[in-house]
């Protein structure tokens, strides 16, 4: 983790230099530094409130919007008190990164979507995005890893489904307390 400490310190210094020059890139560097700091602190794999990860997800979305301001199209919806729900770390970021890697999120006519909804005794997370057709379709490693981590820490208290329907990739994850 010495490398990550170096990275966050380095990004902080670059941010200060850019900010003093009123450089628009300063915002992107600050978001990246905050995101790296979040990842650096995510060592414990046990379930905890998703509030910090939700903030990290929103920061990641702002980073993508800075990178592609003209076309970024990703809707994040929250229903109910989702922030207090306890879940293993990096679930939301894994699902978002899956969309960025394999999905369409730069077309306002077909935006990528993520819904977090609290229900009695649990949390529902759904994503939906148009599938980006490319030569490399991926191997599903991130979602397989997610499933293994959910099984390890949440046991039988979850349901995960991943389906491609009419050119759209849909993920539904239900986790019970």
C-alpha distance (Angstrom), angle and dihedral (degrees) to the residues before:
residue distance angle dihedral
X1 . . .
X2 3.79 . .
X3 3.81 86.2 .
X4 3.80 91.9 54.8
X5 3.81 91.8 48.5
X6 3.79 88.6 51.0
X7 3.81 90.2 48.9
X8 3.81 95.0 51.2
X9 3.81 92.3 45.4
X10 3.80 91.1 47.1
X11 3.81 92.5 48.8
X12 3.78 89.9 49.0
X13 3.82 90.7 55.2
X14 3.81 92.4 46.3
X15 3.80 89.5 49.8
X16 3.81 91.2 53.2
X17 3.81 91.7 50.1
X18 3.80 92.8 48.6
X19 3.79 93.0 44.3
X20 3.81 91.2 53.6
X21 3.83 88.7 53.9
X22 3.82 91.2 46.7
X23 3.80 88.4 -121.2
X24 3.84 114.6 170.8
X25 3.81 88.6 -139.3
X26 3.81 88.8 70.5
X27 3.81 91.1 81.7
X28 3.80 92.2 54.4
X29 3.80 92.2 48.2
X30 3.81 91.6 49.4
X31 3.81 91.6 51.2
X32 3.80 90.6 48.6
X33 3.81 92.1 48.5
X34 3.82 91.6 50.6
X35 3.80 90.8 47.3
X36 3.81 92.3 50.0
X37 3.82 89.8 49.1
X38 3.83 90.0 52.8
X39 3.81 91.8 50.6
X40 3.79 90.8 46.5
X41 3.79 90.5 56.8
X42 3.82 94.8 46.9
X43 3.81 97.2 91.3
X44 3.79 98.7 122.6
X45 3.80 110.9 80.4
X46 3.81 96.1 -167.3
X47 3.82 120.9 109.6
X48 3.80 118.1 -83.8
X49 3.79 139.2 154.3
X50 3.79 111.0 -54.4
X51 3.82 91.8 -141.7
X52 3.82 94.7 103.6
X53 3.79 93.3 43.5
X54 3.79 90.4 48.9
X55 3.82 88.4 53.7
X56 3.82 88.7 48.5
X57 3.81 89.9 50.6
X58 3.80 91.1 51.6
X59 3.81 88.7 49.2
X60 3.82 89.9 50.3
X61 3.81 89.7 51.6
X62 3.82 90.1 50.7
X63 3.83 89.0 50.4
X64 3.80 90.8 53.4
X65 3.81 90.4 47.2
X66 3.82 90.5 52.4
X67 3.80 88.5 49.9
X68 3.81 94.4 47.9
X69 3.82 107.4 19.2
X70 3.79 95.9 159.6
X71 3.79 99.5 59.0
X72 3.81 112.6 12.1
X73 3.81 108.9 137.5
X74 3.81 117.9 174.8
X75 3.80 124.0 135.6
X76 3.80 119.6 -155.7
X77 3.80 114.5 -169.0
X78 3.80 128.1 -173.3
X79 3.79 123.9 -165.7
X80 3.77 120.2 -174.2
X81 3.79 128.2 -13.1
X82 3.80 97.7 -34.5
X83 3.82 95.1 151.2
X84 3.80 94.7 72.8
X85 3.81 95.2 51.3
X86 3.81 114.4 112.2
X87 3.78 116.3 -130.1
X88 3.79 136.6 151.8
X89 3.82 112.3 -86.7
X90 3.78 126.4 -94.5
X91 3.83 97.4 25.4
X92 3.81 94.8 118.7
X93 3.80 92.9 43.2
X94 3.82 91.6 48.9
X95 3.80 91.3 52.7
X96 3.81 92.6 46.5
X97 3.81 92.7 47.1
X98 3.81 88.8 50.7
X99 3.81 88.4 57.4
X100 3.81 92.2 47.3
X101 3.80 91.4 48.9
X102 3.81 100.9 43.0
X103 3.78 108.0 13.0
X104 3.78 143.7 73.2
X105 3.79 112.7 -106.2
X106 3.80 101.8 147.4
X107 3.80 98.8 75.1
X108 3.82 117.6 85.0
X109 3.81 89.6 -158.3
X110 3.82 91.5 62.4
X111 3.82 107.5 26.0
X112 3.76 122.6 -174.5
X113 3.80 112.1 -113.8
X114 3.78 138.6 -156.0
X115 3.78 122.7 -175.9
X116 3.80 124.6 -168.9
X117 3.78 112.7 -170.9
X118 3.77 130.5 174.3
X119 3.80 115.4 -140.8
X120 3.79 129.8 179.0
X121 3.81 103.9 -65.0
X122 3.78 98.6 -3.2
X123 3.78 155.7 30.4
X124 3.79 130.6 -99.5
X125 3.81 120.6 -154.9
X126 3.79 117.9 -174.3
X127 3.77 129.6 177.1
X128 3.77 129.5 -174.0
X129 3.77 129.2 -178.8
X130 3.76 140.0 154.8
X131 3.80 109.3 -101.8
X132 3.80 114.3 -111.5
X133 3.77 107.5 -134.7
X134 3.77 112.8 -139.2
X135 3.77 140.1 142.8
X136 3.81 90.6 -98.3
X137 3.79 111.3 58.9
X138 3.78 95.0 175.2
X139 3.75 128.7 -124.0
X140 3.79 101.6 -105.7
X141 3.80 92.9 -114.2
X142 3.81 95.4 140.8
X143 3.80 93.6 51.2
X144 3.82 91.7 44.1
X145 3.81 89.5 50.9
X146 3.81 89.3 48.8
X147 3.81 90.7 52.4
X148 3.81 91.5 50.3
X149 3.82 92.2 49.4
X150 3.83 91.1 47.6
X151 3.82 90.1 51.5
X152 3.80 92.0 47.8
X153 3.82 96.4 50.0
X154 3.81 105.1 23.3
X155 3.82 99.0 32.9
X156 3.79 111.8 -166.5
X157 3.79 92.9 -16.1
X158 3.80 96.2 100.7
X159 3.80 142.9 61.6
X160 3.81 120.9 -155.2
X161 3.77 124.2 -174.6
X162 3.79 128.0 175.7
X163 3.79 118.0 -172.4
X164 3.77 138.3 167.7
X165 3.81 110.1 -143.6
X166 3.81 122.9 176.8
X167 3.81 93.4 -24.7
X168 3.82 94.5 -44.7
X169 3.79 125.0 109.5
X170 3.80 113.2 -142.1
X171 3.78 127.7 -171.0
X172 3.78 123.2 -171.1
X173 3.79 120.5 -174.5
X174 3.79 122.4 179.4
X175 3.79 118.2 -175.3
X176 3.79 123.7 -175.6
X177 3.80 125.6 -152.6
